[in-house]
Amino acid sequence: MTTPDVWKKSSYSGGGEGNACVEVAPRRARIAIRDSKAPSHGTFTVPAPSFAAFVYALKRSGGLL
């Protein structure tokens, strides 16, 4: 039995209606990522430590990667 993903929208979603962002969902050892404007178009996953390093680098750079 699998449980459904619990998606969380990015806290920074740009201007306008706030729909120009990504959503993430934690899985066992990976993080799933999808486009919030087209969630049915698929997802990709990355290892959780890699995602954590990416987020850390974004925060350190002020989001200018």
C-alpha positions as CSV (number, residue, x, y, z in Angstrom):
1,M,0.0,0.0,0.0
2,T,1.4,3.4,-1.0
3,T,0.4,6.7,0.6
4,P,-0.3,9.8,-1.5
5,D,2.3,12.5,-1.7
6,V,1.8,15.6,0.4
7,W,2.7,18.5,-1.9
8,K,4.0,21.8,-0.5
9,K,4.2,24.9,-2.7
10,S,7.3,26.9,-2.6
11,S,7.3,29.9,-0.2
12,Y,8.6,32.1,-3.0
13,S,6.3,31.9,-6.0
14,G,7.0,35.1,-7.8
15,G,4.6,37.9,-8.7
16,G,1.1,37.8,-10.2
17,E,-1.2,35.1,-8.9
18,G,1.6,33.2,-7.2
19,N,1.4,30.3,-9.6
20,A,4.9,30.5,-11.1
21,C,6.6,28.0,-8.7
22,V,7.3,24.5,-7.9
23,E,5.9,22.0,-5.4
24,V,7.9,19.5,-3.4
25,A,6.8,16.3,-1.6
26,P,9.1,14.2,0.6
27,R,9.3,10.5,-0.1
28,R,11.4,8.0,1.8
29,A,14.9,8.9,0.7
30,R,14.1,11.3,-2.1
31,I,12.3,14.6,-2.8
32,A,9.7,14.7,-5.6
33,I,9.4,18.0,-7.5
34,R,6.7,19.2,-9.9
35,D,5.5,22.3,-11.7
36,S,2.6,23.8,-9.7
37,K,1.0,25.1,-13.0
38,A,1.0,21.6,-14.5
39,P,1.1,19.0,-11.8
40,S,-0.2,16.2,-14.1
41,H,2.8,16.7,-16.4
42,G,5.0,14.6,-14.2
43,T,7.5,14.8,-11.5
44,F,11.1,14.1,-11.0
45,T,12.9,13.1,-7.8
46,V,16.3,13.7,-6.3
47,P,18.1,12.2,-3.3
48,A,17.1,14.1,-0.2
49,P,20.7,15.1,0.7
50,S,21.2,16.6,-2.8
51,F,18.0,18.6,-2.4
52,A,19.0,19.8,1.0
53,A,22.4,21.0,-0.4
54,F,20.6,22.7,-3.3
55,V,18.3,24.6,-0.9
56,Y,21.2,25.5,1.3
57,A,23.1,26.9,-1.6
58,L,20.1,28.9,-2.7
59,K,19.7,30.4,0.7
60,R,23.4,31.4,0.9
61,S,23.3,33.0,-2.5
62,G,20.1,34.9,-2.0
63,G,18.4,32.8,-4.6
64,L,20.7,33.9,-7.4
65,L,22.0,30.6,-8.6
